[in-house]
């Protein structure tokens, strides 16, 4: 690890790793990203992905992708495949180190037998409700199960019969025998196995008992010789149990380290709540561009580089906090500003007829995609003709003060084309402006004044004859409150759903270079925002998503 990298990525986790490498506890770094395949990954998971893979890379180590698939009632192959795609999209690869907790079901069972033989585990007949009652509270100790003192022989017999499928779901559990008076509720004889006669997405009906997460997780880490098991802060109180299992089994002991999870304003990060949005039809699916899922953000036009930069920018801490979503948007704009081609698109078109332009005239202007770097920028031909479209908002019949765009008798510059002056206004029966008439200055070709005169307004436009029709989908925050859980008593987070989170505009006019736009390829529609072609887009029926507007609130806040 170079000094430069160390200085850049130094945090309390790397401090712990450095200490372990110095004192000889470990001589390498091996991490893992362990998602449960019960939903799609979101931006919070991206932070964990970047942290686990990035930390290992920093030390020249390895990272495994392991699915903690211990609950067959909620897990699906669809989720497994989506997670693999998301991790790769972010720019990380597990090579040949793809694992599943279900790979270790046999090992976990044998270790459970070992704990029973050691007197560290017992079969319990208490129901789920009785288990809660016996557990105690934060201020009161729990009570021992009446089945806690079963003999080793009886526990072994019952556990094997549990595995054989003799008992109904919920009728028995295998519990660790620790301390029902422990101040840490996780240490009060936690359940290790429950009975579930459910088919597993990988093991089928081979098993009808499934290990609990806390037990499976630490043993899986040990099996893969993970040196540093990095997880979110809610597992801090679980670490004594993690250590207890490994100590009692006497197997390779990974080090669990906890960090604060990512919380964003206007965003829910619970997979359960995101699933609720999908099932209730609030969004079109897990990849709806309003969702904080990586698949949704990808469809909206976020880049993996922007998300990785964001993860590095917010850093790693030990204290929970909430990050302003505007910081994420600021990082995204910075990234797109360097990679998005500038093109012209008219969102709400108003036709303009240039009366003194040749009736069938047509010409093409060679325009840079990146006008701030014209010398090095690729270019495209932009057609011009007698009829063009401008933004309806770029015209005012009775202009207010400091309105420098088109108005009767007012001259403006058409970007990269000509100076035009409005000479007439056509209205419909309701008094709505439907068409403008203008004249152009042939000597101002390329938008340059031949006599040095200056105009205050510059407008984008699209040639009517060459324009592409498109549907634009404009997205806003899915929730109306910065704190998504700020709800009245008895309410639900869905009470804060923004009814205007999606606005669909039809009839937009795009310059013809966008005909062959690749799906998800970023563009900046001049003065409109950053857009990308949606999966639904096809020839003759173009669909573009607005990734984000041009207004950078975060940058203004910092100033």
FENQUI-V639113 format. One line per field, one symbol per residue. phi: phi as a letter, one per 40 degrees, with the letter a starting at -180 (. if undefined). psi: psi as a letter, one per 20 degrees, with the letter a starting at -180 (. if undefined). burial: # if it has 24 or more other ideal C-beta (glycine too) atoms within 12 Angstrom, else .. A space follows every 50 residues. Layout:
# FENQUI-V639113
phi=???
psi=???
burial=???
This chain:
# FENQUI-V639113
phi=.ccccdccbcaccccccdcccccgcbbabbbabbcccbiccbcccccccc cccccccdbgbbbcbbcccbbccbbacdcdcccdcccccchbacfcbbbb dccbdcccccccdcccccgbaacbbccdccdccccgbcbbccbcccbcbd cdccccccccccccgcbcdgcabbbcbbacbcccccccfccbbbcacbcc cbbgbcbbbbccddccccccdcdcfccbccaccccccccdcdccdccccg bdbcbcbbbcccbbcgbcbcccccccccccgcbciccdcccccccccccc hcbcccccccdcccgbbbbcabcccccdcccccdccccbcccbbabcbcb cbbccccddbcaabbcbccbccadcbccbacbcbacbbbbcdccbbcbcc cgcbccadgcbbbcdgbacbbcbabbbcccgccbabbbbbcccbdggbcc bgcbbcbbbcaacccbcccabbbbbbdcbcbdccbcbcdgcbcccccccb cbbbbbgcbbccccdbccdgccbbcdgbhcbaccdccadgacbbcccacc cbccccccc
psi=pqhggghgjpahghggggghhgijgqjrporqomqplkrqqahhhhghgh gggggghhjkaqpqoppmmjniiiqqhghghhgghgghhijqpjcjlprq hihjggghghhggghghijjqqppjqrgghgghihaahipqrqqqijhkq qgggggghghhghikiqqpihqrpqqoeoijpiohijmmqphqqpomqpq ihjckhqjppqqghghghhggghjlpgonprrhijgiighgghgghghik rpoqoppqrprppqqkppjphghhhghghijhriahjpiiqjqhhghghh jqqhhgggggghghapripqrppphhgghgggggghhiipqprppognqp qppohjqpgkqprppopphnhilhhiqqrqpoqqahprprphijpphnqr pkojbprpjpprpppjerpqppiqppqahjjppiqqprqqohikpjjpph jiqqqhppqrrpphhiqpqqppopqrphqiqhoijnqqpiaqhiijpoik ippppqjqpqqiijhkpqpippqoopjhaprqprhiprpimppppogqri onhghhhh.
burial=........#.#.##.##..##....#..###################### #########.############..##..##.###.##.##.#.#..#.## #####.###.######...#######....#..##......#..#.##.# ....##.###.##...#...########.#...###############.# ###...###########################.#..#########.##. #.#################.#.###.##...###.############### ####.######.####.....################.#########.## ####..#.....#.#.#.#..........#.###########.###.... ....###..#############..#.......#.####.##..#.##... ....#.#######################....#........##.##... ##..#..#######..#..################.#....######### .#.#.....
